[in-house]
Amino acid sequence: EKKGKSVALPLNVPHISERYGLFVMVILGEAIIAVMTTDVGELDLYQKFVWAPDGTPPDLIKIFFFLGVFVLSYCIARLYHNCQPTEEAILVGVKNHALRISRGRAKLYIHSHQILFLALLGYGIGIKLTAKHVLTSGVYWIDVLLPCYSLVVIVICLHIIRIAHPFVANHKIWTFRVLVIVAMAAAPALALFTNQAVVWCVELACIFLLVATDVEGEQRRKDERHHDSKKREAAKEYHEQQNELKKLKSHKRGIFSAVGIL
């Protein structure tokens, strides 16, 4: 600090973006590991898919729940990676990342990640608790409130990160996304009237809808294909130039050999 003015150090934007992404993947992986290491006991896979008179769900619900958690975690990871530019674009771009556009967007990007990490932890803990009680007839509010509302916070943070970047999407898409988030926030109330499996089906359907309307992710994939095409063309051009140089050197050696003989 000099004469009351602070000196800002330049940020390594690709490095920070990569580290945030790795941390998100680690927390999501811990959530899946927590579910897979849960003691499920004996499962009767040939049992009829009907609820017992006391409200106990069939054993197949446990299998569907595990598959649903895996798909849900994959969709969260996909939405996260699609809410910011590609690594190639970050390396060559100037103002295509939130950390490079303005101080306000940079703060939005950093603070939303801090909340996102806490929400992912809540999601992982809630998933583990739900896996423990999914085959019981009782209704535990913690099984619904903690993971579902953590999931709502995750989706909100992902969209804030998306807003911080210079993506362009139709206002109708954003209206639809807001409605989906409202439906996700209201879904836990269904646990008052039905089994929590219905709540999870609603949450999973909402995440599928968000993935289906991920227009920025489609643009990101187009950019990746464009960068890959340019890299292949550059590599092909470089290879052709090297072959031409080899032919030219070989031709020169032949001329020098002929002159030496003469």
Disulfide bonds with the S-S distance in Angstrom:
none
